[in-house]
């Protein structure tokens, strides 16, 4: 009997955006080099929720998913920024499945490990990661973003890496500046990504 896997809420919107692309971006769009594994000072390979709390203090609030009792979302908010961290499993041993940042409080949100930050533009992405990515422009989107449900911007860039498909989603405001960033590990992570 096949085991069903309940997707964390953060991945649902990503799959809606990329349903035509199947599970991965097409080969010519996969970024080269080392995959991005860091956002807002959180390393998806090594960090645990306790590390995030040590860095940012206690979460403003928690979000649970009735259909997935093993998943918990943690939210840190300031007047100018928001950080969301989705965790599968216990707070001390669980795997961080998603990191989302928005706003202007760089103390809370920081940047990616390679240096892409809120307020940057498409040229910064090209300079840091190259030109292999999927760009999505939509005219009609839901304006009231639900927490842990992807990005709400109408102009998005999705980066995945050829070596291991970590996914970085970048959302732009109307001025062409990065308004939100979301980082997720591959579905096979952390164990069997061969």
C-alpha positions as CSV (number, residue, x, y, z in Angstrom):
1,X,0.0,0.0,0.0
2,X,1.5,3.4,-1.0
3,X,2.0,5.9,1.8
4,X,0.4,9.3,1.1
5,X,2.4,12.4,2.0
6,X,0.6,15.5,3.1
7,X,2.3,18.6,1.6
8,X,3.1,21.5,3.9
9,X,1.0,24.5,3.2
10,X,4.0,26.5,1.9
11,X,4.5,24.1,-1.0
12,X,0.9,24.1,-2.1
13,X,1.1,27.5,-3.8
14,X,4.5,26.7,-5.3
15,X,3.1,23.6,-7.0
16,X,0.2,25.7,-8.3
17,X,2.7,28.1,-9.9
18,X,4.8,25.3,-11.4
19,X,2.2,22.7,-12.1
20,X,2.9,23.0,-15.8
21,X,6.6,22.5,-15.1
22,X,6.0,19.2,-13.2
23,X,8.3,18.7,-10.2
24,X,11.4,20.5,-11.6
25,X,12.2,23.4,-13.9
26,X,13.2,22.3,-17.4
27,X,16.9,21.5,-17.6
28,X,17.9,24.7,-19.5
29,X,16.4,26.8,-16.6
30,X,18.2,25.0,-13.7
31,X,20.7,27.2,-12.1
32,X,24.4,26.2,-12.0
33,X,26.7,26.4,-9.1
34,X,26.0,25.8,-5.4
35,X,22.3,25.7,-4.4
36,X,21.0,28.5,-2.2
37,X,20.5,27.0,1.3
38,X,20.3,30.1,3.4
39,X,17.8,32.8,4.0
40,X,17.4,35.3,6.9
41,X,20.4,33.8,8.6
42,X,18.8,30.3,8.6
43,X,20.7,27.4,7.0
44,X,18.3,24.8,5.7
45,X,21.0,22.1,6.0
46,X,21.9,22.6,9.6
47,X,19.4,24.9,11.4
48,X,16.8,23.8,13.9
49,X,13.9,25.9,15.2
50,X,15.9,26.4,18.4
51,X,18.6,28.2,16.3
52,X,16.0,30.5,14.8
53,X,14.6,31.3,18.2
54,X,18.1,32.0,19.6
55,X,18.7,34.4,16.7
56,X,15.3,36.2,16.6
57,X,13.7,35.6,20.0
58,X,10.4,33.9,20.6
59,X,8.0,33.7,17.7
60,X,5.2,36.1,17.6
61,X,2.8,33.2,17.0
62,X,2.4,29.7,15.8
63,X,0.2,28.3,13.0
64,X,-0.9,24.7,12.8
65,X,-2.4,22.6,10.0
66,X,-5.3,20.3,11.1
67,X,-4.6,18.0,8.2
68,X,-0.9,17.7,9.1
69,X,-0.3,17.5,12.9
70,X,3.4,17.0,12.3
71,X,3.8,20.5,10.7
72,X,4.0,23.8,12.6
73,X,4.5,27.3,11.2
74,X,6.3,29.9,13.3
75,X,5.8,33.7,12.6
76,X,8.0,36.6,13.6
77,X,6.6,40.0,12.9
78,X,7.8,43.5,13.4
79,X,6.0,46.7,12.1
80,X,8.1,46.6,9.0
81,X,8.8,42.9,8.3
82,X,7.7,39.3,8.6
83,X,9.6,36.0,8.9
84,X,7.8,32.7,8.5
85,X,9.5,29.3,9.2
86,X,7.7,26.0,8.5
87,X,8.9,23.0,10.5
88,X,8.0,19.3,9.9
89,X,8.4,17.4,13.2
90,X,9.3,18.5,16.7
91,X,10.6,22.0,17.4
92,X,14.0,20.7,18.5
93,X,14.6,17.9,16.0
94,X,12.2,18.8,13.1
95,X,13.3,19.8,9.6
96,X,12.8,23.3,8.5
97,X,10.8,23.1,5.3
98,X,10.3,26.7,4.3
99,X,11.6,30.2,5.1
100,X,9.7,33.3,3.9
101,X,10.6,36.9,4.4
102,X,9.0,40.2,3.5
103,X,9.3,43.8,4.5
104,X,12.0,46.3,5.1
105,X,13.4,45.4,8.6
106,X,16.7,43.9,7.5
107,X,17.6,43.0,11.0
108,X,14.8,40.5,11.0
109,X,14.8,39.4,7.4
110,X,18.4,39.6,6.2
111,X,19.3,38.2,2.8
112,X,20.1,34.9,1.1
113,X,23.5,33.3,1.8
114,X,24.8,34.6,-1.6
115,X,23.7,38.1,-0.7
116,X,20.4,38.7,-2.5
117,X,18.2,40.9,-0.4
118,X,14.9,42.6,-0.2
119,X,14.9,45.7,-2.3
120,X,17.2,44.3,-4.9
121,X,16.1,44.0,-8.6
122,X,16.3,41.3,-11.4
123,X,19.8,42.5,-12.3
124,X,21.0,41.5,-8.8
125,X,19.6,38.0,-9.3
126,X,21.4,37.7,-12.6
127,X,24.7,39.0,-11.1
128,X,24.5,36.6,-8.1
129,X,22.9,33.4,-9.6
130,X,23.1,33.8,-13.4
131,X,20.3,33.9,-16.0
132,X,18.9,30.4,-15.6
133,X,15.6,30.7,-13.9
134,X,11.8,30.7,-14.5
135,X,10.2,34.1,-14.7
136,X,6.4,34.3,-14.1
137,X,4.2,37.3,-14.7
138,X,0.5,37.1,-13.9
139,X,-2.1,39.8,-14.2
140,X,-4.7,38.4,-11.8
141,X,-3.5,37.1,-8.4
142,X,-5.0,36.9,-4.9
143,X,-3.9,40.1,-3.2
144,X,-4.5,38.9,0.4
145,X,-1.6,36.5,0.9
146,X,-2.3,33.6,3.3
147,X,0.6,32.7,5.6
148,X,2.7,29.8,4.5
149,X,1.1,29.8,1.1
150,X,3.8,31.0,-1.2
151,X,4.2,34.5,-2.6
152,X,1.5,37.0,-3.6
153,X,3.3,39.1,-6.1
154,X,2.3,39.1,-9.8
155,X,6.0,39.1,-10.9
156,X,8.0,36.1,-9.7
157,X,11.3,34.5,-10.4
158,X,11.8,30.8,-9.4
159,X,15.3,29.4,-9.1
160,X,16.2,25.8,-8.7
161,X,19.6,24.3,-8.9
162,X,20.9,21.5,-11.2
163,X,22.9,19.7,-8.5
164,X,20.0,19.5,-5.9
165,X,16.8,21.3,-6.5
166,X,16.5,23.7,-3.6
167,X,13.9,26.3,-4.6
168,X,14.2,30.1,-4.1
169,X,11.1,32.1,-5.0
170,X,11.5,35.8,-5.5
171,X,8.5,38.2,-5.6
172,X,8.7,41.7,-7.0
173,X,6.7,44.8,-6.2
174,X,5.3,47.2,-8.8
175,X,8.6,49.2,-8.8
176,X,10.6,46.0,-9.8
177,X,12.2,45.6,-6.4
178,X,12.2,42.4,-4.4
179,X,9.3,42.5,-1.9
180,X,9.5,38.8,-0.7
181,X,11.8,35.8,-0.7
182,X,10.9,32.1,0.0
183,X,13.4,29.2,0.2
184,X,12.5,25.5,0.3
185,X,14.5,22.4,0.2
186,X,13.8,19.6,-2.3
187,X,11.1,17.1,-1.4
188,X,13.8,14.4,-0.9
189,X,15.7,16.5,1.6
190,X,17.5,15.8,4.0
191,X,18.0,12.1,3.3
192,X,18.0,10.6,-0.2
193,X,18.6,13.3,-2.9
194,X,20.7,11.3,-5.3
